[in-house]
Structures are given as C-alpha cells and as structure tokens.
C-alpha cells in the first residue's frame, strides 16, 4: 500500500495545530486591542477589521480543535471534499484579513499624518497594535491555506 507523504503544515499535523493556535491568538489580540476602551465604530475600516477578526477566531479555533484531535489520533485528514472546503474557507478569510488589516493601516497612517488631530495617542497605539496583530494573523492564515492547497492535488 502506498503511503502518502505528510506535508508539514497540512491539516492534522502538529505544525498545522500551531499555525491555527497562532491565528486564534493573534486575531483575538487584534479584536481585544481594537474593542476594549477604544471608539473604533467611527471608522468603517476598523469596523471591518473587528468583523473580520470576529469571523477568523471561531474558524481558526474550530480547525485547531480538529487538528488537535487528528494529532491525538495520529491520522491526518485525507478526505479531499473536506479539505477543499477548508482551503476555500481559509482563502476567503485570508483575503478578508489582509483587506481589513491594510484598510486599517491606511486609516491609521492618514490619522497620524494630520498632525495627530484625529488620533488620541492612547487610541492610536491600540489601533496600531490591533492592525499589527491582524497582519500576523493573516500571515499565519495564508501559510496554512497554502500548505493545505498544496496537499489537495495529491489526494
């Protein structure tokens, strides 16, 4: 029987579990920095970031649970239909995360170039931290989706 090579970072591996946990942590941090004590709702880009991170958190956490189970059982996922759904979901959320992070970074840059008139220093720092965490979350999400996309044709 042919044994399929396990690609690091593909669903059901320890590296995939660490990628998913990282996505969950960074997107949660982004959401917390943007939401706690900050009036983000005055800016559409920040609302978009909060909404996107609110979608990424349950998606990444659920897939981290699946990865954890598959690692415990010792059997990587080999069903192409399920993997295709995960790849599509990853790509959609990855693109949304990148768009939200870039939009937020653009708004922050604009706010800082107007001599700080629109940005209280306490809020600007939180906006910047939230956007940085969103970029980190996007990077891990893009890596995860690329690993799973690479695995998909071999199934």
C-alpha positions in Angstrom: 0.0 0.0 0.0 1.3 3.4 -1.0 1.9 5.7 2.0 1.1 9.4 1.2 3.8 11.7 2.4 2.6 14.0 5.2 3.3 17.7 4.3 4.2 19.8 7.3 1.5 22.4 7.9 -1.2 20.4 6.3 -4.4 19.6 8.3 -3.8 17.0 11.0 -0.2 17.8 11.8 1.5 19.5 14.8 2.7 22.4 12.7 -0.9 23.0 11.4 -2.1 22.9 15.0 0.5 25.6 15.9 -0.5 27.7 12.9 -4.2 27.5 13.9 -3.4 28.3 17.5 -1.3 31.3 16.4 -4.1 32.5 14.2 -6.6 32.3 17.1 -4.2 34.1 19.5 -3.3 36.9 17.1 -6.9 37.5 15.8 -8.1 37.5 19.4 -5.5 40.0 20.4 -6.4 42.2 17.4 -10.0 42.1 18.4 -9.3 42.9 22.0 -6.9 45.8 21.3 -9.5 47.3 18.9 -12.5 46.7 21.1 -11.6 47.4 24.7 -11.7 51.1 25.6 -11.4 52.4 22.0 -14.1 54.1 20.0 -13.4 52.2 16.7 -17.0 52.4 15.4 -16.4 55.8 14.0 -14.2 54.4 11.2 -15.5 51.9 8.7 -12.1 50.2 8.2 -11.9 49.5 12.0 -15.4 48.1 11.9 -14.4 45.9 9.0 -11.3 44.7 11.0 -13.4 43.8 14.1 -16.0 42.0 12.0 -13.3 40.0 10.1 -11.4 39.1 13.3 -14.7 38.0 14.7 -15.0 35.6 11.9 -11.4 34.4 12.0 -11.5 33.5 15.7 -14.2 30.8 15.6 -12.9 29.4 12.2 -9.3 29.1 13.5 -10.3 27.8 16.9 -12.5 25.1 15.4 -9.8 24.0 13.0 -7.3 24.0 15.9 -9.6 21.6 17.7 -9.8 19.4 14.6 -6.0 19.5 14.3 -5.6 18.6 17.9 -8.0 15.7 17.6 -6.2 14.4 14.4 -2.8 14.8 16.1 -4.0 12.8 19.1 -5.5 10.1 16.9 -2.4 10.1 14.7 -4.3 10.2 11.5 -4.0 13.2 9.2 -7.1 14.2 7.2 -7.2 12.5 3.8 -10.7 13.4 2.5 -10.5 15.7 -0.5 -14.0 17.2 -0.1 -13.5 18.3 3.5 -10.0 19.6 2.6 -11.4 21.6 -0.3 -14.0 23.3 2.0 -11.2 24.2 4.5 -9.0 25.5 1.7 -11.8 27.7 0.4 -12.7 29.0 3.8 -9.0 29.7 4.6 -8.6 31.6 1.3 -11.8 33.7 1.9 -10.8 34.6 5.5 -7.2 35.2 4.5 -8.2 37.7 1.8 -10.7 39.4 4.2 -8.0 39.6 6.9 -5.5 41.1 4.5 -8.0 43.6 3.3 -9.1 44.6 6.8 -5.5 45.0 8.0 -4.5 47.0 5.0 -7.6 49.3 5.3 -6.9 49.8 9.0 -3.3 50.6 8.4 -4.2 53.1 5.7 -6.7 54.9 8.1 -4.1 54.9 10.9 -1.4 56.3 8.5 -3.9 59.0 7.5 -4.8 59.8 11.1 -1.1 60.2 12.0 -0.2 62.4 9.1 -2.8 65.0 10.0 -0.6 66.1 13.0 -2.4 63.9 15.4 -5.6 66.0 15.3 -7.8 62.9 14.8 -5.9 60.5 16.9 -5.6 60.5 20.7 -2.2 58.9 21.5 -3.8 56.2 23.7 -6.2 55.2 20.9 -3.6 55.4 18.1 -1.3 53.0 19.9 -4.2 50.5 20.3 -5.2 50.9 16.7 -1.6 50.2 15.6 -1.3 47.1 17.9 -4.6 45.8 16.6 -3.6 46.2 13.0 -0.2 44.6 13.6 -1.9 41.6 15.2 -4.3 41.4 12.2 -1.3 41.2 9.9 0.3 38.5 12.0 -3.0 36.5 11.9 -3.2 37.0 8.1 0.3 35.7 7.6 -0.4 32.5 9.5 -3.7 32.1 7.8 -2.1 32.5 4.4 0.6 30.0 5.2 -1.9 27.5 6.5 -4.1 27.8 3.4 -1.1 27.4 1.1 0.0 24.2 2.8 -3.5 22.7 2.5 -3.8 23.9 -1.1 -0.5 22.2 -1.8 -1.8 18.9 -0.3 -5.1 19.0 -2.1 -4.0 17.7 -5.5 -2.2 14.7 -4.0 -5.4 13.4 -2.6 
